[in-house]
Amino acid sequence: MFGLDKLLKSKTDYRSIMKNGAVLIDVRTAAEFAEGHIPGSKNICLDQINGRIKEIQQFNKPVITCCRSGARSAVANRFLKRAGIESFNGGAWNKLQKQLL
């Protein structure tokens, strides 16, 4: 049943979220980010997210997280939501980039 439920859920419209001013945070390491990233995204490594919550809150905008596969961005997304930040897990950066085109 879980697989069917997942398929029936509507997909998040990341393009609309970005058009409404969201901030894109890539939580990969600086080296991974340097190898390729979505233009305009901010690189805040997963291990720095908790220490930069106040900075991210000051954006006063929704946040979309991304990484290489979606695992680290999911963890970052949970941290941000717990801090009261409207956050969405965009998953793998290269797949998200295609969705934003």
C-alpha positions as CSV (number, residue, x, y, z in Angstrom):
1,M,0.0,0.0,0.0
2,F,2.8,2.4,0.8
3,G,4.0,2.4,-2.8
4,L,0.5,3.2,-4.1
5,D,0.0,6.0,-1.6
6,K,3.3,7.5,-2.6
7,L,2.3,7.4,-6.3
8,L,-1.0,9.0,-5.6
9,K,0.5,12.0,-3.8
10,S,0.7,15.1,-5.8
11,K,4.2,16.2,-6.8
12,T,5.6,19.4,-5.3
13,D,5.8,22.2,-7.8
14,Y,9.3,23.4,-7.1
15,R,9.2,25.9,-10.1
16,S,6.3,27.8,-8.5
17,I,7.9,27.7,-5.1
18,M,11.1,29.2,-6.6
19,K,9.1,31.8,-8.5
20,N,7.6,32.9,-5.2
21,G,11.0,33.7,-3.8
22,A,12.2,30.5,-2.2
23,V,15.9,30.1,-1.4
24,L,17.6,27.0,-2.7
25,I,20.1,25.4,-0.3
26,D,22.5,22.7,-1.6
27,V,23.7,20.7,1.5
28,R,26.5,18.9,-0.2
29,T,30.2,19.5,0.7
30,A,31.9,22.5,-0.9
31,A,33.9,20.2,-3.1
32,E,30.8,18.5,-4.4
33,F,29.1,21.9,-4.9
34,A,32.1,23.1,-6.9
35,E,31.7,20.1,-9.3
36,G,28.3,21.3,-10.4
37,H,25.2,23.0,-8.8
38,I,22.0,24.9,-9.7
39,P,22.9,28.5,-10.5
40,G,21.8,30.8,-7.6
41,S,21.8,28.0,-5.0
42,K,23.5,28.6,-1.7
43,N,26.0,26.0,-0.4
44,I,25.4,25.2,3.3
45,C,26.8,21.8,4.1
46,L,24.6,19.5,6.1
47,D,26.9,19.5,9.0
48,Q,26.6,23.3,9.2
49,I,22.8,23.6,8.9
50,N,22.0,23.5,12.7
51,G,24.6,26.2,13.4
52,R,23.2,28.4,10.7
53,I,19.5,28.2,11.5
54,K,19.2,31.8,12.6
55,E,20.9,32.9,9.3
56,I,18.4,30.8,7.3
57,Q,15.5,32.1,9.4
58,Q,16.5,35.6,8.4
59,F,15.9,34.9,4.7
60,N,12.3,35.0,5.7
61,K,11.5,32.8,2.7
62,P,10.7,29.2,2.0
63,V,13.7,26.9,1.5
64,I,14.2,24.1,-0.9
65,T,17.1,21.7,0.0
66,C,19.0,19.5,-2.4
67,C,22.0,17.3,-2.4
68,R,23.5,14.4,-4.5
69,S,20.8,11.8,-3.9
70,G,18.1,13.3,-1.7
71,A,19.2,11.7,1.6
72,R,21.1,14.6,3.1
73,S,18.6,17.1,1.8
74,A,15.9,15.1,3.6
75,V,17.8,15.4,6.9
76,A,18.4,19.1,6.4
77,N,14.7,19.5,5.5
78,R,13.7,18.0,8.9
79,F,16.1,20.2,10.8
80,L,14.7,23.3,9.1
81,K,11.1,22.3,9.6
82,R,11.8,21.7,13.3
83,A,13.1,25.3,13.5
84,G,9.9,26.6,12.1
85,I,11.2,27.2,8.6
86,E,9.0,26.4,5.6
87,S,11.1,23.8,3.9
88,F,10.8,21.4,1.0
89,N,13.1,18.5,0.1
90,G,14.1,18.9,-3.5
91,G,16.1,15.7,-3.6
92,A,18.9,15.2,-6.0
93,W,20.2,18.6,-7.3
94,N,20.5,17.4,-11.0
95,K,17.0,16.1,-11.1
96,L,15.7,19.3,-9.3
97,Q,17.5,21.4,-11.9
98,K,15.6,19.7,-14.7
99,Q,12.3,20.3,-12.9
100,L,13.1,24.0,-12.5
101,L,13.8,24.5,-16.3
